[in-house]
Amino acid sequence: MKPIKLAVFDMEGTIFRNSYLGQSFPSLWAVLCNLCGPDAAREDAANRDKFYANEYSGYSQWVIDTLRIHKKYGLKRNQFESIVKAIDYYPGVSETFTALRQQGITIAVISGGLKALADRVALDYQIEHCFAAAEYFWNPDGSLRHWNVQPTDFAHKKSVLQMLCRDLGLSRDDCLFVGDGKNDRDIAGFCALSIGFNPHVELRHDVDVIIEQTKGEENLSAVLQPLAKYPHFSIQDFNAYKVWKIQGVQEGCFKPAATLSASRWRDAFHSFLVGKGLSCKSADSYCSYLNNLCRNITEATWNGADASNAFTTMECIAKQTPDEDSFVNSLGQPFSGPNGRDRDMISAAKQFYRFKNESLVAT
């Protein structure tokens, strides 16, 4: 069996939790329709029933009808962006991507969901190949103007991967897939190795490995355990030991984190920046700058940091440093690292110090 060269991940339910404000949801489409009111939610439910009854010509037409509901019932840009920012990553995303990259594996995301959510993953984790179904365009007053829809779900996930493989000069034998939904069956069957991450019952028969974890304790880095056996295990070996019951790692206050996005502070830092007058887009950029700084901290082994605790190390130093300038001066070596521009990272570090200082005062 050949070594894996391309790892492809689903997004909702695999990289991000399928929950909003503590409530589980079937997809973000449903969350957005519910936000538009009960009439919008009823229309969405009826369209979803039509889709699963094969009354649509394809996935794209169902997405377009869903977007028409959003426009009809007045979905606003600030509502949309607040939901996109509120969806939590699963613990272990950063550790998983770092471990794969250390093995020279390229990472891609293929989702039938929102491009805005895929853009968040791309920025937070420097993913170079992200495919998603729907891009929203907004009027100056925040109302929905139009959209761009791509067929990237169900059977089309496989088609997108085949296109990417041709462009990268890879074959199906080079590919790993990790996903959770029944819409992942085709792409899972295409790849050399497929891992179901706490999968839907309809996906279980189509994957080579099943990760089972306690609800609420899911951790994406669990996929690294069976992957470490590959290519030494054959598919027959995996089929003989298909279900891996792996205890998840609960995210606690002092859980080491490699980047801002892997920590418990990402959304709070983003909200802090918006509260200081930055736009959501600018706040996203600052989060990305801070992630780049964390990556440089890892490469420089600054204060003994490594790929598992760079952010946590920086956080501790920020708490111990008497003022903002001293904190920035202490970060001299990481600012000159290969990831990002120094002036962007310096600005982000200053904002982070202010954020941590206000957090300490508040507590």
C-alpha positions in Angstrom: 0.0 0.0 0.0 1.2 3.5 -0.9 1.8 6.2 1.7 -0.9 8.9 2.0 -0.1 12.1 0.2 -3.5 13.9 0.4 -5.8 14.0 3.4 -9.3 15.2 2.6 -11.7 16.3 5.4 -15.4 17.0 5.5 -16.2 20.2 7.4 -19.4 20.2 9.5 -19.4 17.4 12.0 -15.7 16.6 11.3 -13.7 19.8 11.7 -16.6 21.8 13.3 -19.1 20.7 15.9 -22.7 20.2 14.6 -24.0 22.5 17.3 -25.0 26.1 17.7 -25.5 27.7 21.2 -25.4 24.2 22.7 -28.1 22.8 20.4 -27.3 20.2 17.8 -28.3 20.9 14.2 -28.5 18.8 10.9 -26.7 21.5 9.0 -26.0 25.3 9.1 -28.6 25.7 6.4 -31.2 24.8 8.9 -29.8 27.1 11.6 -29.9 30.0 9.1 -33.5 29.2 8.1 -34.6 29.0 11.7 -33.0 32.4 12.4 -35.3 33.8 9.6 -38.4 32.7 11.5 -40.9 29.9 11.7 -42.2 30.3 8.2 -38.7 30.0 6.8 -38.0 27.0 8.9 -41.2 25.3 7.7 -40.3 26.0 4.0 -36.8 24.6 4.7 -38.1 21.4 6.3 -40.5 20.9 3.3 -37.6 21.4 0.8 -35.4 19.0 2.8 -38.1 16.4 2.6 -38.3 16.9 -1.2 -34.6 16.5 -1.5 -34.4 13.2 0.3 -37.4 12.0 -1.8 -35.3 12.7 -4.9 -37.6 15.4 -6.1 -34.7 17.7 -7.0 -32.6 17.4 -10.1 -29.5 17.7 -7.9 -27.9 19.2 -4.8 -27.3 22.6 -6.3 -31.0 23.2 -7.0 -31.8 22.4 -3.4 -29.1 24.8 -2.2 -30.5 27.6 -4.4 -34.0 27.1 -3.1 -32.6 27.3 0.5 -30.8 30.5 -0.4 -34.0 31.9 -1.8 -35.6 31.3 1.6 -32.8 33.3 3.2 -33.4 36.2 0.8 -37.2 36.0 1.0 -37.2 36.1 4.8 -34.6 38.8 5.2 -31.4 37.1 6.3 -28.9 39.9 7.2 -25.1 39.8 6.8 -24.4 40.4 10.4 -26.7 37.5 11.4 -25.0 35.3 8.9 -21.5 36.2 10.0 -22.3 35.9 13.7 -23.4 32.3 13.2 -20.3 31.4 11.1 -18.1 32.8 13.8 -20.0 31.0 16.6 -19.5 27.4 15.4 -16.8 25.7 17.4 -14.0 23.6 16.1 -13.6 20.2 17.6 -10.6 19.8 19.9 -7.6 18.2 18.1 -8.0 20.0 14.7 -4.7 21.8 15.0 -2.8 18.8 16.3 -4.2 16.6 13.5 -3.2 19.1 10.7 0.2 19.6 12.2 0.9 15.9 12.4 -0.2 15.3 8.9 1.9 18.2 7.5 5.0 16.9 9.4 4.5 13.7 7.3 4.4 15.7 4.1 0.7 15.2 3.6 -1.3 17.9 1.8 -4.7 18.8 3.4 -7.9 19.6 1.6 -11.5 20.3 2.7 -14.5 19.4 0.6 -17.9 20.4 2.0 -21.4 20.9 0.8 -21.7 23.8 3.2 -20.9 27.5 3.4 -17.9 29.0 1.7 -17.6 31.5 4.5 -17.1 28.6 7.0 -14.6 27.0 4.7 -12.8 30.3 4.4 -12.5 30.4 8.2 -10.8 27.0 8.1 -8.5 28.1 5.3 -7.4 31.2 7.1 -7.1 29.7 10.6 -5.1 26.6 9.4 -3.6 27.7 6.1 -5.4 25.1 4.0 -4.7 25.6 0.3 -7.6 23.5 -1.1 -11.0 24.3 0.3 -14.2 23.6 -1.7 -17.7 24.5 -0.5 -21.2 24.8 -2.0 -22.4 28.4 -1.5 -20.9 31.8 -1.5 -23.1 34.7 -0.4 -23.0 38.3 -1.8 -24.4 41.1 0.2 -25.9 44.6 -0.5 -24.4 47.6 1.3 -27.4 47.6 3.7 -26.6 44.0 4.7 -29.4 42.3 2.8 -28.7 39.2 0.7 -28.0 40.2 -2.9 -27.1 37.0 -4.7 -25.0 33.8 -4.5 -22.7 31.5 -6.3 -23.4 27.8 -5.9 -21.1 24.9 -6.7 -22.0 21.1 -6.7 -19.7 19.9 -3.9 -21.8 17.5 -1.9 -22.9 13.8 -2.0 -21.6 12.2 -5.3 -20.0 15.6 -6.3 -17.6 15.4 -3.4 -16.0 12.5 -5.2 -16.0 14.4 -8.5 -14.3 17.4 -6.8 -11.6 15.1 -5.3 -11.0 13.5 -8.7 -10.5 16.9 -10.3 -8.1 17.9 -7.5 -6.1 14.6 -7.8 -5.7 15.2 -11.6 -4.4 18.7 -10.9 -1.9 17.5 -8.2 -0.8 14.4 -10.2 -2.2 12.0 -7.6 -4.4 8.9 -7.7 -7.0 7.5 -5.4 -4.3 5.3 -3.9 -2.7 8.5 -2.5 -5.8 9.7 -0.7 -7.2 9.6 2.9 -10.8 10.8 3.7 -12.2 11.7 7.1 -15.9 12.5 7.4 -19.0 11.8 9.4 -22.1 12.1 7.2 -24.2 10.0 4.9 -23.4 12.5 2.2 -19.7 11.2 2.4 -20.4 7.7 1.1 -19.1 8.2 -2.4 -15.9 10.0 -1.6 -15.2 7.6 1.2 -15.4 4.7 -1.2 -13.1 6.4 -3.6 -10.1 6.9 -1.3 -7.4 4.4 -0.4 -8.3 4.8 3.3 -11.4 6.3 4.8 -12.1 7.1 8.4 -15.6 7.7 9.8 -15.3 10.2 12.6 -18.2 9.3 14.9 -20.1 8.6 11.7 -23.8 8.5 10.7 -25.1 5.0 10.6 -25.4 5.2 6.8 -21.7 5.9 6.4 -20.4 3.1 8.7 -20.5 0.5 5.9 -18.6 2.6 3.5 -15.5 3.5 5.6 -12.5 1.4 6.5 -12.2 2.7 10.1 -14.8 3.9 12.5 -13.8 6.3 15.4 -16.3 6.1 18.2 -16.1 8.6 21.1 -18.3 9.7 23.9 -20.6 12.5 22.9 -19.2 15.8 24.1 -15.7 14.4 24.3 -14.9 14.1 20.6 -11.3 14.9 19.6 -10.3 14.9 15.9 -6.7 13.8 16.7 -8.1 10.4 17.4 -7.9 9.8 13.6 -4.1 9.8 13.9 -4.1 6.5 15.8 -5.4 4.3 13.0 -3.5 6.4 10.5 -0.2 5.6 12.3 -0.8 1.9 11.3 -1.1 2.8 7.6 0.4 1.6 5.2 1.6 -1.2 7.4 -2.0 -2.4 8.0 -3.8 -3.6 4.9 -7.4 -2.7 4.3 -8.2 -6.3 5.4 -6.4 -5.6 8.7 -8.5 -2.5 9.2 -11.7 -4.4 8.3 -10.8 -7.0 10.9 -10.4 -4.2 13.5 -12.8 -1.6 12.2 -14.2 0.1 15.2 -11.8 2.1 17.3 -13.3 3.3 20.6 -11.0 6.2 21.5 -11.6 8.3 24.6 -11.8 12.0 23.6 -9.8 14.7 25.2 -12.0 17.3 26.9 -10.9 20.8 26.4 -10.1 22.3 29.8 -8.8 25.7 31.0 -5.2 24.6 30.8 -5.3 22.3 27.8 -2.1 23.0 25.7 -2.9 24.6 22.4 -0.7 25.2 19.3 -2.6 28.2 17.8 -5.3 30.6 18.8 -7.8 28.7 16.7 -7.0 25.5 18.6 -7.5 27.2 22.0 -10.6 28.1 23.9 -9.9 31.8 23.3 -10.5 32.3 19.5 -14.1 33.4 19.6 -13.6 35.6 22.7 -10.6 37.3 21.1 -12.6 37.9 17.9 -15.5 39.4 20.0 -13.0 41.6 21.9 -11.7 43.0 18.6 -15.2 43.7 17.2 -16.0 45.3 20.5 -13.1 47.7 20.0 -14.5 48.8 16.6 -12.9 46.4 14.2 -15.1 44.8 11.4 -15.7 41.1 11.5 -13.4 40.7 8.5 -10.6 42.7 10.2 -11.0 40.6 13.4 -10.7 37.5 11.2 -7.4 38.8 9.9 -6.1 39.5 13.3 -6.9 36.0 14.4 -5.0 34.7 11.3 -2.0 37.0 12.2 -1.9 35.5 15.7 -2.1 32.0 14.3 0.9 32.8 12.1 2.8 34.1 15.1 2.1 30.9 16.9 3.5 28.9 14.0 6.6 31.0 14.1 6.9 30.4 17.9 6.8 26.7 17.1 9.5 26.8 14.5 11.7 29.0 16.7 11.0 26.8 19.8 10.6 30.2 21.6 10.6 29.7 25.4 10.7 25.9 24.8 7.4 25.9 22.9 6.7 23.1 20.4 3.9 22.1 17.9 1.5 21.2 20.8 1.7 24.2 23.0 2.9 27.4 21.2 -0.2 29.4 21.9 -0.4 28.3 25.5 3.3 29.3 26.0 2.6 32.8 24.5 -0.5 33.1 26.7 1.5 32.4 29.8 4.2 34.9 28.9 1.5 37.5 28.2 0.2 37.0 31.8 3.7 37.3 33.3 4.9 40.4 31.3 4.4 43.8 33.0 3.4 45.8 29.9 2.5 45.6 26.3 5.9 46.8 25.0 7.8 44.3 27.1 5.6 41.5 25.7 6.1 42.6 22.1 9.9 43.0 22.6 10.1 39.4 24.0 8.6 38.1 20.7 11.4 39.4 18.5 12.6 36.0 17.1 9.1 34.7 16.1 8.2 38.0 14.4 11.0 37.3 11.9 9.8 33.8 11.2 8.6 32.5 7.8 4.9 32.8 8.4 3.2 36.1 7.9 4.4 39.7 8.0 6.1 41.1 11.1 4.0 44.3 11.3 0.8 42.3 11.1 1.9 39.9 13.8 3.1 42.8 16.0 -0.3 44.5 15.8 -2.0 41.2 16.6 0.3 40.6 19.6 -0.5 44.0 21.0 -4.2 43.4 20.7 -3.8 40.0 22.3 -1.9 41.5 25.2 -4.7 44.0 25.7 -7.3 41.2 25.5 -5.6 39.1 28.1 -5.0 42.1 30.4 -8.7 43.0 30.2 -9.7 39.3 30.7 -7.6 39.1 33.9 -9.1 42.4 35.2 -12.6 41.0 34.5 -11.9 37.8 36.5 
